[in-house]
């Protein structure tokens, strides 16, 4: 039996258990991780986003609230979805949707 077939069988059987969240991140921590993965300094991100470096530092340290509008600006500069920065721990399964 191939690995792909084994995986499909496990998924169909209902024995699959999704991985648990290992780390809960704040928006500031998420911002720093994304920035560092792209090998950007705070000054580089400041130039790309138009936000002051001191503001980026404050957001990463948790002293300044990122907010939705700043998350959009930073996401555009970092080429990621704004939710990656603004809502790093959000899970679709836990959301309550109202019609």
Secondary structure, DSSP 8 states (H G I E B T S, - for coil): --HHHHHHHHHHHT------------HHHHHHHHHHHTT--HHHHHHHH---HHHHHHHHHTSS--HHHHHHHHHHHHTS-HHHHH-TT--GGG-----
